[in-house]
Amino acid sequence: MRKLYFLAFGVFIILGMAGCEKATVTSQASVDTFIKSIRSPKDTSHIVYTAIHSVFSYNLIASASVVEPGGTTLQLSDVDKTGLSFYNVPADSTYSITLPTLGTYVYTVTFKDKEVITYNNSLSSSTIQPPIITSLVQSANTDSVYISWKAISNAQAYQLRVTKGGNQVYFQAPFADSSTPPRAVLRLGYAKSAFTSNGSGTYTFEVDAMLFETTDYTYLQAMGSSKQNIDL
């Protein structure tokens, strides 16, 4: 598997400025919007969608908002409390069987130094299916955890995130399967100790399939996400 290296913050991957030197960036932000798909919590035979918005800057941000093509304004949250990245975290129940509004989204970023700058990013109808997790098990001696999922035909990369009680405890950097021919089922294994330093309990493994806007793997076009729980 070929690894792809990006900046990642909190729940979602924040892309676009990973190649910039911190010292050279002044009052500049990177914004991105993409469609995220999951299986409906009410009926897993249906795929539901939402728009994800992210704003990242090496300069501290005081606030960030986005205006949808229809005119609705959404305030983004400093979920990680860093002042560097703002994004929305829609509840699974708010996803819809219809695609979010397509078109140009306008972001307003207010920096800590009071400077206000607007940015645009467009949302197209491209989507990617959520991966189907086929297995999430411990090894026979219980010292390892293995997760397997079916490959998505148009996925350019995958990432794995592990949470416990809503808090991220592990993040696997995005990677691509470079095997020839591509594998139908992908599998990752981890030492159980990578997670259980956070105590025993229920852990949620989330696999994200990613599709990018361009071949330089910067801005996301779409993401498909699936979760499964395991008691460790």
C-alpha positions in Angstrom: 0.0 0.0 0.0 1.3 3.4 -1.0 1.0 6.1 1.7 -0.2 9.6 0.9 0.9 12.3 3.4 -1.4 15.2 4.3 -2.2 17.4 7.2 -5.1 16.0 9.2 -7.0 17.7 12.0 -9.8 16.2 14.2 -12.6 14.4 12.5 -11.9 15.3 8.8 -8.8 15.6 6.7 -7.9 19.3 6.1 -6.1 19.7 2.8 -4.5 22.3 0.6 -1.8 24.0 2.6 0.4 21.1 3.6 3.2 22.3 1.3 3.4 25.8 2.7 6.0 27.0 5.1 4.4 28.4 8.3 6.7 31.4 8.3 5.7 32.5 4.8 1.9 32.5 5.3 0.2 35.7 6.5 -3.6 36.0 6.8 -4.2 33.2 4.3 -6.5 30.3 4.7 -7.4 27.1 2.8 -11.1 26.2 2.4 -12.7 23.1 1.1 -16.1 21.6 0.7 -16.9 18.0 -0.3 -19.7 15.5 -0.2 -19.6 12.9 2.5 -21.7 9.7 2.3 -22.6 7.2 4.9 -25.1 4.3 5.2 -28.4 5.5 6.6 -28.6 4.9 10.4 -32.3 3.9 9.8 -31.8 1.7 6.8 -28.3 0.6 5.9 -29.5 -0.3 2.3 -29.7 3.4 1.6 -26.8 5.9 1.2 -27.2 9.4 2.6 -25.2 12.5 2.0 -24.1 15.8 3.5 -21.7 18.7 2.7 -18.6 18.9 4.8 -16.8 22.3 5.1 -13.3 22.9 6.4 -11.1 26.0 6.9 -7.4 25.8 7.8 -4.8 28.5 8.3 -1.4 28.8 9.9 -2.6 32.1 11.3 -5.0 32.0 14.2 -8.7 32.2 13.2 -11.3 33.9 15.4 -14.3 32.7 13.4 -15.3 31.1 10.1 -18.6 30.8 8.3 -19.9 29.7 4.9 -22.8 30.9 2.8 -24.5 28.1 0.8 -25.6 28.8 -2.9 -29.1 29.2 -1.6 -28.1 31.9 0.8 -28.1 30.0 4.1 -25.2 30.9 6.4 -23.5 28.1 8.5 -21.1 28.9 11.3 -18.1 26.6 11.5 -16.7 25.3 14.8 -13.2 25.4 16.2 -13.8 21.8 17.3 -10.1 21.1 18.2 -9.9 24.4 20.1 -6.6 25.2 18.2 -7.7 28.3 16.3 -6.2 26.8 13.2 -9.0 24.7 11.8 -12.7 25.2 11.6 -15.3 22.7 10.2 -18.8 21.4 10.6 -19.6 18.0 12.2 -23.1 17.0 11.0 -25.0 14.4 13.1 -25.7 11.2 11.2 -29.4 11.9 11.5 -29.0 15.1 9.5 -27.7 13.3 6.3 -30.1 13.2 3.4 -30.9 10.8 0.6 -30.6 13.8 -1.8 -27.3 15.5 -2.5 -26.5 18.8 -0.8 -26.9 22.0 -2.8 -24.3 22.1 -5.6 -22.5 25.3 -6.7 -20.2 27.9 -5.2 -19.9 28.2 -1.4 -18.5 31.5 0.0 -16.4 31.4 3.1 -15.8 34.3 5.4 -12.7 33.9 7.7 -12.0 36.4 10.5 -8.5 36.1 11.8 -7.4 36.9 15.3 -5.8 40.1 14.1 -9.3 41.2 12.9 -8.6 40.9 9.2 -11.5 39.4 7.3 -11.0 37.6 4.0 -13.6 35.7 1.8 -12.9 32.6 -0.2 -14.8 30.5 -2.7 -15.0 26.8 -3.2 -17.3 24.8 -5.5 -19.2 21.6 -4.8 -19.9 19.2 -7.6 -22.1 16.1 -7.7 -19.2 13.6 -7.5 -19.7 11.0 -4.7 -18.0 7.9 -3.5 -19.6 5.0 -1.8 -19.0 4.1 1.9 -16.7 1.1 2.3 -18.3 -2.2 3.4 -16.4 -3.4 6.5 -16.3 -7.1 6.3 -14.4 -7.9 9.5 -13.3 -6.2 12.7 -11.8 -8.8 15.1 -9.1 -9.4 17.7 -6.4 -12.0 17.1 -6.7 -15.4 18.8 -4.2 -14.3 21.5 -6.1 -10.9 21.8 -2.9 -8.8 21.4 -3.8 -7.5 17.9 -6.8 -6.0 16.1 -7.6 -6.5 12.4 -10.0 -4.6 10.2 -11.0 -5.6 6.6 -13.2 -3.8 4.1 -14.2 -4.1 0.4 -12.2 -1.8 -1.9 -14.1 1.0 -3.6 -13.5 1.2 -7.4 -13.0 4.9 -7.6 -11.2 5.5 -4.3 -7.9 7.2 -4.6 -7.0 6.8 -0.9 -8.3 5.5 2.4 -7.8 6.6 6.0 -8.6 5.0 9.3 -9.7 6.8 12.5 -10.3 5.1 15.9 -12.4 6.8 18.6 -13.5 6.0 22.1 -16.4 7.9 23.7 -16.3 10.4 20.8 -12.6 11.2 21.3 -10.0 10.3 18.7 -7.4 7.9 20.0 -5.7 6.8 16.7 -5.4 8.1 13.2 -4.0 6.2 10.2 -2.5 8.5 7.6 -4.2 8.3 4.2 -2.8 5.6 1.9 -3.5 4.1 -1.5 -3.5 0.4 -2.5 -0.7 0.2 -5.2 -0.9 -3.6 -5.6 -1.3 -5.0 -9.2 -4.1 -6.0 -9.7 -5.7 -3.9 -7.0 -7.0 -6.0 -4.1 -10.8 -6.7 -3.7 -10.5 -6.6 0.1 -8.1 -4.4 2.1 -6.9 -5.3 5.6 -5.0 -3.5 8.3 -3.7 -4.9 11.6 -2.6 -3.1 14.7 -1.2 -3.9 18.1 -4.0 -3.8 20.6 -1.8 -1.7 22.9 -2.1 1.2 20.3 -5.6 1.7 21.6 -6.0 0.2 25.1 -3.8 2.8 26.8 -7.1 4.7 26.7 -8.7 2.0 28.9 -11.0 -0.9 28.2 -14.4 -0.2 26.6 -16.0 0.2 23.2 -13.9 1.5 20.4 -15.2 2.8 17.0 -13.2 2.1 13.9 -14.0 4.4 10.9 -12.8 3.7 7.4 -12.9 6.6 4.9 -12.6 6.2 1.2 -11.5 9.4 -0.5 -11.8 11.0 -4.0 -9.8 14.1 -4.8 -10.5 17.0 -7.1 -7.1 16.7 -8.9 -4.3 14.3 -9.2 -2.1 16.3 -6.8 -4.2 15.0 -3.9 -4.9 18.3 -2.3 -8.6 19.2 -2.1 -11.2 16.5 -1.5 -14.1 15.9 -4.0 -15.9 13.3 -2.0 -15.6 10.9 1.0 -17.4 7.7 1.9 -17.3 6.7 5.5 -18.2 3.5 7.5 -18.0 2.7 11.2 -18.0 -0.4 13.3 -17.6 -1.0 17.0 -15.5 -3.5 18.9 -15.0 -4.0 22.7 -11.4 -4.1 23.7 
